[in-house]
Amino acid sequence: MDFNREDQQKLSTAEQAAKVIKSGDLVDYGWAVTTPKKIDTTLAKRVGELDAFFQP
């Protein structure tokens, strides 16, 4: 089994990932040095489409 090839098939772009997020979804994907800035920027473009939801 070629694990590198299998891993490559599971990857997606920030644009593809941001498209599947819906209003009300809880998205937790890291912080500090692991925060993926590309998804932040891409998701921010959808600010008018999504309703924020926060429940402490």
N, C-alpha and C positions, 0 to 999 in steps of 0.2 A: 504494500500500500504506500503510495506517495503522499506523505503528510503535507509536504509543502504545497503540492498541487491542490489538495483538499482544503487547506487553509486559504489559499488564494481564491477559491470559489466562494468562500464565505464572506469575503471582504465586500464592502460597499462604499460608495462615495458619500460625502457629507450631504450632498443634494438628495441622494436616494434615501438616506437615513431620516432626513428632515421631513420628507414627504409622508412617511408613515406615522408621524406623531400627530395625535388628534387632541382637540381641546379636552382637558381633564386628565390627560395622561401624566403620570409621574415619571419624570425622566431624571435618573441619577446616573451620571457617567463619570464621576471623578471630580477632584478639586486639586488645588495647588499645582504641583508640577505635572500632574497627569490630566489636567483639564484640556480637552481637545478644542482649541480655539476655532478651528474650521467649522465644527458643528454649531458652536455658539453663533458665529457670524451668519451661517446659512439659516439657522433657525430664527435669528433676529429679523431676517427678511420676511418672515411669515407673521410678524407681530400683529398685523391687522386681521389675520385669519383665525388666530387662536385666542381662546379665553384663558387667562391665567387661573390656576387653581393651586392654592396652597393650604395645607392643613397641618399645623404643627403637631 
